[in-house]
Amino acid sequence: MTERSVSDGFVLPDRITIFQGPHERLARDLNHLREMVEDTVWHEVAHYFGMDERQVRAAEFRRVKRPF
């Protein structure tokens, strides 16, 4: 939720959880692991800002990745 109402009360902030095990098992090396985590965070932030899965996938296709 990018906006909150005063009636929401004391609500914890939104959070993205990245599960370590699956990423580590799939990663070929440390750089690949970094790339996978960056892609996962980018994907989930896109959902946070209201994009559905189709929109996220299309944006990922157009996304320019920057080197670390």
N, C-alpha and C positions, 0 to 999 in steps of 0.2 A: 504494500500500500504506500503510494507516494504522498498521500495526504491523510491527515488524521483530524478528527473532530474533537472539540472540547469534551464531548460526551463519552469519548473513548476511555477516559480515566487514565490511570497509570498502567500503561501497556509497555511491555518490553519491546525494544527495537527489533525490527525484522532481522533475520539472520540467514546466511547461506552456509550450509554444512557440506563440507567436502569430505568424502570418505577416503581415508588414506590407503587402505588395503587394495581396493580395485585399481586405483591409479598406479600404485607401485607395482602391482602384478603385470599391468599392461605396458608400463614404460620400458623402453629399450635402454635408456640411459638417463642421467640426471637432466640433461637439456630437454629430452622428450617429456620427462615428468613435469618440468616447469611449463612447457608448452601446453600439456594436457590440463594442468591446474588453471593456467591463464584462460584457456578456452572454456573450461567449465564455469569459471567465475563470470566471464563475459556472457555466456549463454544464460546463466541464472539472473544476472543483472538485467538483461534484455527482457526476460519474463517479468521481473519486478516492475519495469517501466511499461508493462501492458502488452507486450508483443506475444502473440500466440505462437505455437510451435512452427507453423508454416512461415510466419514472418521472421522468426528467429533463424530458421534454416536458410531462408533467402538472404538475410543480412549477413550470415556467416559466410555464404558463398562470395559476397561482395567485399567482405572485410579484408583490410590490408593488415598483415601481421608485421609487427616491428621486432627487430632483433633485440635481445636482452642487452 
